[in-house]
């Protein structure tokens, strides 16, 4: 309720079925940030897994675990795709491979994963730059309104003294 009044959007969360190296697994709700399921400690991101809607599976629920769409993940994998559902996806890291010129003016073939990770980093940088500009404009408005309030109080004080 207060989120809509204050203009704050609630964080979108998805269920993740997370497999560990020791063979154990757990269901957990994680926030989605920049198309990634992210594991956070307070506001610091610890780990993230790329979230593809094609890689969600319906789960009917069991005991205290609610029914939901579940994304599979593994400790050491960026993407766990056991059924090959995202291989044909245009955003899949395996679908990209180009020749680039390095600083030593040699041709080097970069893998799709390197280019994909570079695109993710670039998207994050652009998002941070956009939010920084909004905060700066917001600070200017607050500073202006605060100074107008102080001037009004000074004028009222001067008129009250006379």
C-alpha positions in Angstrom: 0.0 0.0 0.0 2.7 2.5 1.0 4.8 1.5 -2.0 2.2 3.0 -4.4 1.7 6.1 -2.3 5.4 6.8 -2.1 6.1 5.8 -5.7 8.3 2.9 -4.6 8.0 -0.2 -6.7 8.3 -3.5 -4.8 11.3 -5.6 -5.9 10.3 -8.4 -8.2 11.2 -11.8 -6.8 11.4 -15.3 -8.3 11.9 -18.8 -6.9 15.2 -20.5 -7.5 15.9 -24.2 -7.1 19.6 -24.0 -6.2 21.8 -27.1 -6.4 25.0 -27.3 -4.4 28.3 -29.2 -5.0 27.6 -31.5 -2.1 24.3 -32.7 -3.7 22.0 -30.7 -1.5 19.5 -28.2 -2.8 17.2 -25.5 -1.6 14.2 -23.4 -2.8 14.7 -19.7 -2.2 13.2 -16.4 -3.3 15.6 -14.0 -4.9 15.3 -10.5 -6.3 15.6 -9.8 -10.0 18.0 -7.1 -10.8 19.2 -6.3 -14.4 17.7 -9.6 -15.6 19.7 -11.6 -13.0 18.6 -13.5 -9.9 20.8 -11.9 -7.3 21.9 -13.1 -3.9 22.4 -10.1 -1.6 23.9 -9.3 1.8 22.0 -6.1 2.8 22.4 -4.1 -0.4 25.7 -5.7 -1.6 25.3 -8.3 -4.4 27.2 -11.5 -3.6 26.3 -13.7 -6.6 24.0 -13.6 -9.6 22.5 -16.0 -12.1 21.1 -15.0 -15.5 17.3 -15.3 -15.5 15.7 -16.6 -18.7 12.0 -17.0 -18.7 12.4 -20.0 -21.0 14.3 -21.7 -18.2 11.5 -21.5 -15.7 9.6 -24.7 -14.8 6.2 -25.0 -13.1 6.4 -26.4 -9.6 3.1 -27.6 -7.9 4.4 -26.9 -4.4 5.2 -29.3 -1.5 4.6 -28.9 2.2 5.7 -25.4 3.2 7.0 -24.5 -0.3 4.4 -22.6 -2.3 3.6 -23.4 -6.0 5.5 -21.1 -8.3 7.6 -21.0 -11.5 11.1 -22.2 -10.6 14.4 -21.4 -12.2 17.2 -24.0 -11.9 20.7 -23.0 -10.9 23.9 -24.5 -9.7 26.8 -23.2 -7.6 29.4 -23.2 -10.4 27.3 -22.5 -13.5 26.2 -19.1 -14.8 23.3 -20.8 -16.6 21.9 -24.3 -15.8 20.0 -25.4 -18.9 19.6 -29.2 -18.7 17.0 -29.3 -21.5 18.7 -27.0 -24.0 15.8 -24.5 -24.0 17.9 -21.4 -24.3 20.5 -22.5 -26.9 18.6 -20.8 -29.7 18.0 -17.7 -27.7 19.4 -14.5 -29.2 20.8 -13.5 -25.8 22.5 -16.8 -25.3 26.3 -16.3 -24.8 27.0 -19.2 -27.2 25.5 -17.4 -30.1 28.0 -14.6 -30.3 31.5 -14.7 -31.7 33.2 -11.9 -33.5 36.7 -10.8 -34.5 38.1 -7.8 -32.6 41.3 -5.9 -32.8 43.3 -5.9 -29.6 45.6 -3.2 -28.3 48.6 -5.1 -29.9 46.9 -4.8 -33.3 46.4 -8.5 -33.5 43.2 -10.2 -34.5 41.8 -12.1 -31.6 38.6 -14.1 -31.6 36.5 -13.5 -28.5 34.1 -16.1 -27.3 30.4 -15.5 -27.0 30.7 -15.7 -23.2 33.3 -12.9 -23.1 31.1 -10.6 -25.3 28.0 -11.5 -23.3 29.6 -10.7 -20.0 30.9 -7.4 -21.5 27.4 -6.5 -22.6 26.1 -7.2 -19.1 28.7 -5.0 -17.6 28.0 -2.2 -20.1 24.2 -2.4 -19.3 25.0 -2.1 -15.6 27.2 0.9 -16.1 24.6 2.7 -18.2 22.0 2.0 -15.6 24.2 3.4 -12.8 24.9 6.5 -14.9 21.2 7.1 -15.6 20.3 6.8 -11.9 23.1 9.1 -10.9 21.7 11.9 -13.1 18.2 11.5 -11.6 19.6 11.8 -8.1 21.5 14.9 -9.0 18.4 16.6 -10.4 16.5 15.5 -7.3 19.1 17.1 -5.1 19.0 20.3 -7.0 15.2 20.5 -6.5 15.5 19.8 -2.8 18.2 22.4 -2.4 16.1 25.0 -4.2 13.0 24.3 -2.2 14.9 24.3 1.0 16.5 27.7 0.2 13.0 29.1 -0.7 11.7 27.9 2.7 14.5 29.6 4.6 14.0 32.9 2.7 10.2 32.8 3.5 11.0 32.2 7.2 13.4 35.1 7.2 10.8 37.4 5.5 8.2 36.4 8.1 10.7 37.0 10.9 11.5 40.5 9.6 7.9 41.4 9.2 7.1 40.1 12.7 9.8 42.3 14.2 8.4 45.5 12.6 
